[in-house]
Amino acid sequence: MTFFGVAASVAVLVACFYIFDAMDLLMDEVFVQSNRQDMTLMLAAPVNDIAVIEALHLPGVRVAEGGFALPVRLVHGAASRLTTLQGRNEDAELTRVLGANGQVAALPSEGLILPERLAEVLGVGLGAHLEVELLTPPREVWDVEVSAIIRQSLGEEVHMSAPALFRLLRQPPQVNQLHLLIDPLALPALYARVKTTPAIAGLTLWTDVKQQIDATMAESIRIVTVIFSSLGMLIAVGVVYNAARIQLAERAHELASLRVLGFSRAEVGYVLVGEMMFLTVLAIPPGWGLGYGFAALVHSGFSTDIVSLPFRITSDSYALASVLVFVAALVSSLWVRRRLDGIDLVMALKQKE
């Protein structure tokens, strides 16, 4: 029971720390690897891609890239989903599509790139065909093949090579978004210019988006972490403390005999504490395995259609869970070991085995 109880406490802590690992990786993928721009400007209407060059003349803009997005409805059988179709350029540096390994994904020359969660909802796989209904002019319906499925941490937007998208639209390349790297010191001047430019319909400052997500997630994760960590530590303390007390009660005669034979208090205490800590050390590796499975359940529960948590548990999480459980077990064992000093040797020796 001690063995399995300690393993369970390690599992709970590993699953708890997984949430931190997942959120760190998600924020890195979304705001460092995938969306590297400081600001995105939404244009009132699609314009020639010469607007990218003109954007470089805005105050504080250091790098500019164009983007093109369309609202669409994806239909496969009875399943349908409203989302955004993004036209992606192969040489884009500010907005990139990441593959399952976190590296930049190669854009297929034709076809759609779907997030795996959206592919599951629509019930499609590689090579399947989707109806893509445009919700803006020319309001056509296309039959497009699914060329790639990726794990996308945030959002349900789908992607397509920009040249392939404009071939389907039968239009020259256009932009309705401008992704910018800016000088933070020039942000007030840039805001003032944007307000007086009718062609710009709105903007997104990605640092504000990141701060909002950080604030929202921090509060939720703090509560979950306190609950899970407390539960894991209580399991370890309760199991080891009770096991040590039972061992002390059952072996009082033997432990008292050792004291009479000349063993010191430390040496006799080592018999009790050493057994508990030996069981704790043996239980930690199985706890890692249980924690991995528990984290997989947490991953499934926290992932939604909009947010798909990455599944990765770092070695630091395993190590921290192991250290906390080991310390909790050691403190519990030492607390019980103090009761050895109060044992009446004569009475203990009179007990029947």
Residue pairs with C-beta under 8 A, 6 or more apart in sequence:
1 239
1 243
2 239
2 240
2 243
2 276
2 279
2 280
2 283
3 279
3 282
3 283
3 286
4 283
5 235
5 236
5 238
5 239
5 240
5 243
5 283
6 236
6 239
6 240
6 279
6 280
6 283
6 284
6 287
6 325
6 329
7 283
7 284
7 286
7 287
7 290
8 235
8 287
8 290
9 232
9 233
9 235
9 236
9 239
9 287
9 325
9 328
10 232
10 236
10 283
10 284
10 287
10 288
10 290
10 291
10 321
10 322
10 325
11 232
11 287
11 288
11 290
11 291
11 293
11 294
12 228
12 231
12 232
12 235
12 291
12 294
13 228
13 229
13 232
13 233
13 291
13 320
13 321
13 324
13 325
14 287
14 288
14 290
14 291
14 292
14 294
14 295
14 313
14 317
14 318
14 321
15 228
15 291
15 294
15 295
15 297
15 298
16 224
16 225
16 228
16 229
16 232
16 321
17 313
17 316
17 317
17 320
17 321
18 291
18 295
18 298
18 299
18 313
18 317
19 221
19 224
19 225
19 298
19 302
20 221
20 225
20 317
21 312
21 313
21 314
21 317
22 299
22 302
22 309
22 310
22 311
22 312
23 217
23 221
23 309
25 153
25 310
25 312
26 153
26 154
26 307
26 309
26 310
27 210
27 213
27 214
29 98
29 102
29 153
29 310
30 153
30 154
31 206
31 209
31 210
33 96
33 98
33 102
34 95
34 96
34 97
34 98
34 153
35 94
35 95
35 206
36 93
36 94
36 95
36 96
36 181
37 65
37 94
37 95
37 179
37 180
37 181
37 206
38 180
38 181
38 182
38 184
38 205
38 206
38 207
39 179
39 180
39 182
39 190
39 203
39 204
39 205
39 206
40 67
40 177
40 178
40 179
40 180
40 203
40 204
40 206
41 55
41 177
41 178
41 180
41 194
41 200
41 202
41 203
42 176
42 177
42 200
42 201
42 202
42 203
42 204
43 51
43 175
43 176
43 177
43 178
43 199
43 200
43 201
44 198
44 199
44 200
44 201
45 176
45 199
46 68
46 174
46 175
46 176
47 174
47 175
47 176
47 199
48 172
48 174
48 175
49 66
49 173
49 174
49 175
51 66
51 175
51 178
51 199
52 64
52 65
52 66
52 175
52 178
53 64
55 61
55 64
55 178
55 180
56 64
58 180
58 190
58 193
58 194
59 186
59 189
59 190
59 192
59 193
60 182
60 183
60 184
60 185
60 186
60 187
60 189
60 190
61 180
61 181
61 182
61 183
61 190
62 180
62 181
62 182
62 183
63 93
63 94
63 180
63 181
64 178
64 179
64 180
64 181
65 89
65 92
65 93
65 94
65 95
65 178
65 179
65 180
66 89
66 175
66 177
66 178
66 179
67 86
67 87
67 95
67 175
67 176
67 177
67 178
67 179
68 86
68 87
68 162
68 165
68 166
68 173
68 174
68 175
68 176
68 177
69 84
69 85
69 86
69 87
69 157
69 176
69 177
70 84
70 85
70 87
70 134
70 135
70 136
70 165
71 82
71 83
71 84
71 85
71 134
71 135
71 136
72 82
72 83
72 84
72 85
72 132
72 133
72 134
72 135
72 158
73 80
73 81
73 82
73 83
73 132
73 133
73 135
74 80
74 81
74 83
74 118
74 122
74 130
74 131
74 132
74 133
74 158
75 130
75 131
75 133
76 122
76 123
76 124
76 128
76 130
76 131
77 123
79 121
79 122
79 123
80 122
81 118
81 121
81 122
81 156
82 135
83 118
83 156
83 157
83 158
84 157
84 158
85 112
85 132
85 157
85 158
85 159
85 160
85 165
86 157
86 158
86 159
86 160
87 159
87 160
87 161
87 162
87 165
87 166
88 95
88 97
88 107
88 113
88 159
88 160
88 161
88 162
89 162
90 107
90 161
94 179
94 180
94 181
95 179
96 104
97 104
97 105
97 107
97 113
97 150
97 159
98 104
98 105
98 150
98 152
99 105
99 106
99 150
100 150
100 151
105 113
105 148
105 150
107 113
107 159
107 161
108 147
108 148
108 161
109 161
109 163
109 164
110 145
110 147
110 161
110 164
111 144
111 145
111 146
111 147
111 148
111 160
111 164
112 130
112 132
112 144
112 145
112 146
112 147
112 148
112 158
112 159
112 160
113 147
113 148
113 149
113 150
113 158
113 159
113 160
114 122
114 124
114 146
114 148
114 149
114 150
114 158
115 149
115 150
115 151
115 152
115 155
115 156
115 157
115 158
115 308
116 149
116 150
116 151
116 152
116 308
117 152
117 156
117 303
117 305
117 308
118 156
118 158
118 305
119 125
119 146
119 149
121 305
122 130
124 130
124 146
125 146
125 149
126 146
126 147
126 148
126 149
127 145
127 146
128 145
128 146
129 143
129 144
129 145
129 146
130 143
130 144
130 145
130 146
131 141
131 142
131 143
132 141
132 142
132 143
132 144
133 139
133 140
133 141
134 140
134 141
134 142
138 169
142 168
144 160
144 168
151 308
151 310
152 308
153 307
153 308
153 309
153 310
154 306
154 307
154 308
155 306
156 305
156 306
162 173
163 173
166 172
166 173
166 174
182 190
194 200
194 203
229 324
232 321
232 324
232 325
233 324
233 325
233 328
236 324
236 325
236 328
236 329
236 332
237 328
237 329
237 331
237 332
240 276
240 280
240 328
240 329
240 332
240 333
241 332
241 333
241 335
241 336
243 276
243 279
244 272
244 273
244 276
244 332
244 333
244 336
244 337
245 336
245 339
247 272
247 275
247 276
248 255
248 272
248 336
248 339
248 340
251 272
252 343
252 348
252 351
253 348
253 349
253 351
253 353
255 268
255 271
255 272
255 340
255 343
255 348
256 343
256 345
256 348
256 349
257 349
258 267
258 268
258 271
259 265
259 268
259 345
260 345
260 349
265 340
265 341
268 340
269 337
269 340
272 333
272 336
272 337
272 340
273 330
273 333
273 334
273 337
276 329
276 332
276 333
277 326
277 329
277 330
277 333
280 325
280 326
280 329
280 330
281 326
284 322
284 325
284 326
287 321
287 322
287 325
288 318
288 321
288 322
291 313
291 318
291 321
292 313
295 311
295 313
296 311
299 309
299 311
302 309
303 309
